[in-house]
Amino acid sequence: MSEIAIGIDLGGTRIKAVAIDEKGNILHQHYQPTNDGDDTIWKNAILLAVNELQSKLPGSTVVIGISAPGLPNVHNSAIAYMPGRLQGLENFNWTEFLKTRTFVLNDAISAMMAEARFGVANGKKNVVMLTLGTGVGGAILIEGKPYQGAFNKAGHLGHMVIDSDGEADCIGMPGSLEDAIGNCTILKRTSGKFSSTHDLLEAVRNGDSFAADVWLKSVKRLAIGLAALTNILSPEMIVLGGGITEAGNDLFEPLEKYMSNYEWRAGGNKTEIVKARYGDLAGAVGAACFAREVSLP
């Protein structure tokens, strides 16, 4: 009888579910809209996904992981703190609801788990991951294990301060990395000219000098943040995921240039910066990985 892990990624717009084996092979997938605003709908959607996947896994021992925004409790059995979104998520007992042992993990840490176990960071012990999208999420791997810290709050790297005189971000930190490059501030950073990072980059590629200045300033600030992380955590690798990494060379080439200016490369040692392998299934795969590992005796 084989052990299969089911991973659920509870996103703002979609619920993604996968069943994976011990080698990380995705055996089955399931997608549904989230319908945030009615917790009965999205909770039952998760139950439907789990039941459908389990029906395809006869004779298998199953454990479940859920990737969700917010801070999990100390037992990783529920999200303890998630204000403003997904009402009904906080302190919800998933093991009781799904009738299967279930573990809950922050979504950015879930994405890192996917990369650490089966993605670009496979085999690495000390890794930092940042997800660059609407905001900037983060996660830390130390000696091969996800570091959640006291109160399970560790990894919120987007709230590091880049400009102490900058405006306060959503948690009150001035001039944060999230505000420096996250899509949430693109209107402010471009004085209302662009509504998305995608539009900004299209303008950069079309020779718009204003757009180029805005973009390079953002990448420079990202490099300053990453260089600071290399000094604090000294990781072997930094993994960048999220929609903004679809910029490709327009991101990674200037980032390397700025890193060469700011990273302290003692003894010639340089932190490798790579793009994440997993796309929108990272959270689901990582949650499944986490659930399998913490459920082992």
C-alpha positions, 0 to 999 in steps of 0.5 A: 500500500503506497502513501500518496500526499494530496496538496491543496493551494487555496488561492484568491481566485482558484483552488488547485489540488494535486496528488503526488507520489514520493518522487514528486510525480503529479498523479492527478490534478483538480482546479476550481474557482475559489469564490472568496466571499462565501466560505461555505462554497470554497470549503466545500470545493476543497472537500470535493477536490479531496474526495475526487482525488481520493477516489482515484487512489484506491488502496493508498494511505493519504495525507493532506497539506493545504497551502493558504495565505496567512500565518498558521498556528504552532501545530500547522493544523489551521491558519491562525491569522488572516485578516481581510480575506477568506473569511472563515479560514482562521482557526478552521479545523481541516482535519475534522472537516476533511476526515483525513489528517491535514497540515496547513502551511503559508503559501510562500513556504509551500512554494519553497517546499516544492522547489526544495524537494523537487525543483531548482533547489533540490539537494540544497540545504540553505535557501531563500525564496521570494515570490514576486507578484502583487506583493512580495512573499518569502520563505527560508530553508535552513539545514534542509527544513522550512524555517517558520520561526516564533509565531510561524511568522518567518519569511515575510521578506517583502516587508524588509526596509529598503528606504527608511524614508519611504511610505509605510506598506500594508503592515506599517514598514517604511519603504519596503521591498514589496512596495519597491517592486510589487505589482501593488504599487505600480500605479504609484511608482509610475505616477499613474502611467502604467497599471501593471508590471507587464505593461511597464515591461512592454514599454521598456522593450519599446524603448520608453526611457521613463519606463526603463528608469522606473523598472531599473530602480525597482530591480536595483532595490530588489538587488539591495534587498537580496544582497542584505539577505545574503549577509544575514542568512548566507544561503546557497541559492536564492529562488525567485518565483511569481509572475514578475519573474516572467520578465526573464532576462529583463529581470535577471540580467540587470539584477546580476549587474546590481548584485555584483555591486552590492553582494559581499562575495567573500572569498569569491563565493557568490549566491546563485539566483535562479528562477523557480521551476514550478508555476501555479502548482508550486503551492499545492505540490509544496503543501503535499511535500510538507504534509508527508514529511511532518506526518512521518513518525 
